[in-house]
Amino acid sequence: MSRHTLSVLVEDKPGVLTRFTGLIARRGFNIHSLAVGTTEVEGLSRITVVVDVADTPLEQVTKQLNKLVNVIKIVELEPETSVRRAHMIFKVRADAVTRVQVASVVEMFDAQIVDVGLDAVSVEATGEQDKVDALQRVLEPFGIKEIVQSGMIAIGRGPKSMTDRSGR
């Protein structure tokens, strides 16, 4: 099984995401991560989707996605030519005794404590998926009460933009 990150430029219209994810599901791909947001161009949104591909070639699905009326452009983002970030928030058990230890771990990972309670802290981490996964493993012995995670976001390196039609 291989994992691929696609950046998809779509018209910002109702139902686009449903049709998009439905097509992926019908082809038997597992969506590992999904993030959607507006772009710098009014009326366009970007879907960043990480899919696990087993038997069906990715090219077959991208061709079918391109046939969807509201899909403008699809780009596969390779790790070497893109910047990728995951965003997670952990709620970790931390009483007065363990709070200093948790804060030390958080600092080592360049994460931030964003909320402190009597028996828990909320930690925000952004970075490569491996980094936030490693932070999670180190925080687990303290007791993770809750995790919230956004989908992977990614952007190509260099001056080109998906929305730039002139190629600059």
Secondary structure, DSSP 8 states (H G I E B T S, - for coil): -EEEEEEEEEE--TTHHHHHHHHHHHTT-EEEEEEEEE-SSTTEEEEEEEEEESSS-HHHHHHHHHTSTTEEEEEE--GGGEEEEEEEEEEEE--TTTHHHHHHHHHHTT-EEEEE-SSEEEEEEEE-HHHHHHHHHHHGGG-EEEEEE---EEEESSS--TT-TT--
